[in-house]
Amino acid sequence: MAEKLMHAVQCDSYGGGAAGLKHVEVPIPKPSKGELLLKLEATSLNPVDWKIQKGMLRPLLPLKFPWIPATDVAGEVLDVGPGVKNFKIGDKVVSMLNTFKGGGLSEYAVSSEDLTVSRPPEVSAAEGAGLPVAGLTALQALTYHGGITLDKTSPSPSPATNILITAASGGVGQYAVQLAKLGNVHVTATCGARNIDLVKSLGADEVLDYKTPEGAILKSPSDKKYDVVIHCATPIPWSTFEPNLGPKGKVIDITPGMSAIWTSFVKKVTCSKKQLVPILLYPKANNLEYLVGLVKEGKVKTVIDSKHPLKKAEEAWAKSIDGHATGKIIVEP
Ligand SMILES: NC(=O)c1ccc[n+]([C@@H]2O[C@H](COP(=O)([O-])OP(=O)(O)OC[C@H]3O[C@@H](n4cnc5c(N)ncnc54)[C@H](OP(=O)(O)O)[C@@H]3O)[C@@H](O)[C@H]2O)c1
């Protein structure tokens, strides 16, 4: 019997940007042991998707082509593979697909049960799909690496009080601002002039336009020294961060270049009180579940930059490459 086909968008080689995406009809994948077949309702893009296409991560993990990009999805369980315990056909879910296998720019995708969580009716598919890479990175940067407790009533409140979040209008930054404000912290944020009101509405206490002289030197308008910086913008030299840090200030860098990696090494071996910590997201289902719960409770929202039909996925791709999204870019089958 002929296999059922689905519409998908794939790359046949590295490079090419939006023009490198090809619309194809391919067989609907089948779930193996511990996997779910999802009918996708929304997929969000992340800069890492086009960075992989560009070959920037090729030395670490080379791609197998053809490759259907994107990992952050929300949808409905259509079938389950052997051994799946926690999900059944018809369940609504949010899932993070394997970074290098991808699969999100399509009508159906196979996800691992281990990185899939339930999605309650209060959380729309687009809001849920925004969460995996961007939400998990913001959460882990603040809590694991920044040591911040996201609970104002905690018996052991965060020692860090002043935080700087750069690129607070981006996919990661918008979640970082909202999550940080669940804790007992003062948030200074940077973004472009057009997004200042939005970032304030997400909870930032003070906002710097990164294109002004004050924004460029990251100086807090109220003269605060930062205990923790969640750095989500393009690389900024250590000499710019250093004078703005408190005595034990820590820069958590989610976009480290070679210079930041070197600075991090030097700060570590010299036992400097001020540290630079490059980080990589570690996908964890319990963290994703926590984030979905916060969206359900209305404590965090997904700022949506734009929604694009799968048929025009290349427009969404080009927008992500452009680097000026406000929140998350969503593709819908
Ligand atoms: N380490 C990890 O595991 C990890 C995980 C997730 C993401 N990342 C990386 O983190 C970076 C941010 O990701 P994202 O999803 O948030 O990106 P994004 O959504 O594409 O960020 C775009 C936003 O950044 C703002 N922006 C750009 N340069 C800025 C600057 N110098 N100062 C302040 N705002 C600036 C833009 O504002 P304007 O439009 O006004 O310019 C835009 O609103 C990417 O490089 C991504 O690859 C790393």
The ligand as a Gaussian input file, in Angstrom:
#p B3LYP/6-31G(d) Opt

LIG

0 1
 N       23.432000      28.997000      24.468000
 C       22.267000      28.458000      24.139000
 O       21.975000      27.298000      24.471000
 C       21.280000      29.305000      23.378000
 C       19.918000      28.990000      23.434000
 C       19.008000      29.828000      22.782000
 C       19.477000      30.915000      22.036000
 N       20.821000      31.133000      21.947000
 C       21.328000      32.283000      21.160000
 O       20.917000      33.461000      21.831000
 C       20.730000      34.517000      20.889000
 C       19.375000      35.156000      21.122000
 O       18.368000      34.239000      20.765000
 P       16.883000      34.755000      20.545000
 O       16.050000      33.602000      20.166000
 O       16.469000      35.604000      21.694000
 O       17.135000      35.702000      19.256000
 P       16.147000      36.655000      18.501000
 O       14.741000      36.405000      18.937000
 O       16.456000      36.554000      17.054000
 O       16.578000      38.124000      19.003000
 C       16.161000      39.231000      18.270000
 C       16.026000      40.444000      19.183000
 O       17.297000      40.845000      19.680000
 C       17.327000      42.275000      19.723000
 N       18.724000      42.706000      19.661000
 C       19.631000      42.414000      18.703000
 N       20.845000      42.955000      19.021000
 C       20.683000      43.603000      20.210000
 C       21.550000      44.351000      21.054000
 N       22.846000      44.523000      20.747000
 N       21.070000      44.844000      22.205000
 C       19.758000      44.658000      22.544000
 N       18.877000      43.968000      21.769000
 C       19.341000      43.441000      20.630000
 C       16.561000      42.685000      18.494000
 O       16.091000      44.003000      18.678000
 P       16.050000      45.048000      17.417000
 O       15.143000      44.438000      16.415000
 O       15.540000      46.312000      18.011000
 O       17.466000      45.148000      16.906000
 C       15.431000      41.635000      18.447000
 O       14.260000      42.062000      19.113000
 C       20.917000      33.884000      19.504000
 O       22.238000      34.131000      19.076000
 C       20.743000      32.393000      19.777000
 O       21.403000      31.574000      18.832000
 C       21.733000      30.359000      22.603000

